[in-house]
């Protein structure tokens, strides 16, 4: 089994930040006077009558999120398969039920806790 940190480190991409996919537009009297990202907008000074509009590029943001979730899901599945191999239950008919129970009880505390929970359940279910 790989180190627990391996399964929690999505190395293909980072979690997308909406501000990376947002453009700020500033209008004065119906005319565009400035556009840029939210970070550079913070330093800008305009008169009080301007209108600002923030536009999220949802297509690109959702694509980045899809790629991130896909890779995270692969790591989760890899952890599950490695766990089954570690405890020699790759063909046990209740392996997924045991994993789901261990995941529910331990994932908030990390993969090591899921591992521990799974080990306890395997001992009860398989070794009785």
KAPELIN-V912212 format. One record per pair of residues at least 4 apart in sequence whose C-alpha atoms are under 8 Angstrom apart, sorted by the first residue. I is the first residue (numbers start at 1). GAP is how many residues later the second one is. Records with the same first field share a line. If there is no record, write none. Layout:
I->GAP + GAP
This chain:
1->81 + 82 + 85
2->4 + 5 + 80
3->4
4->4 + 107 + 108
5->4
7->68 + 69 + 71 + 72 + 104
8->64 + 67 + 103
10->4 + 58 + 61 + 62 + 65
12->56 + 59
13->54 + 55
14->54
15->50 + 53
16->4 + 45 + 48 + 49 + 52
17->4
18->4 + 38 + 43
19->4 + 18 + 19 + 37
20->17
21->35 + 36 + 37 + 39 + 40
22->15 + 16 + 32 + 33 + 34 + 35
23->12 + 13 + 14 + 15 + 31 + 32 + 33
24->11 + 12 + 13 + 14 + 17 + 28 + 29 + 30 + 31
25->7 + 8 + 9 + 10 + 11 + 27 + 28 + 29 + 30
26->6 + 7 + 8 + 9 + 24 + 25 + 26 + 27
27->4 + 5 + 6 + 7 + 23 + 24 + 25
28->4 + 5 + 21 + 22 + 23
29->21
36->4 + 5
37->4
38->4
39->4
40->4
46->4
56->5
57->4
58->4
59->4
60->4
61->4
62->4
63->4
64->4
65->4
66->4
67->4
68->4
69->4
70->4
71->4
72->4
73->4
74->4
75->4
76->4
77->4
78->4
79->4
80->4 + 19
81->4 + 9
82->4
83->4 + 32
84->4 + 5 + 6 + 11
85->4 + 5
87->32 + 35
89->6
90->5
91->4
94->4
95->4
96->4
97->4
98->4 + 20 + 23 + 24
99->4 + 19
100->4
101->4 + 17
102->4 + 5 + 12 + 13 + 15 + 16 + 19
103->4 + 11 + 14
105->9 + 12
106->4 + 5 + 7 + 8 + 11
107->4 + 6 + 7
109->4 + 5
110->4
111->4
112->4
113->4
114->4
115->4
116->4
117->4
118->4
119->4
120->4
121->4
122->4 + 5
123->4 + 5
124->4
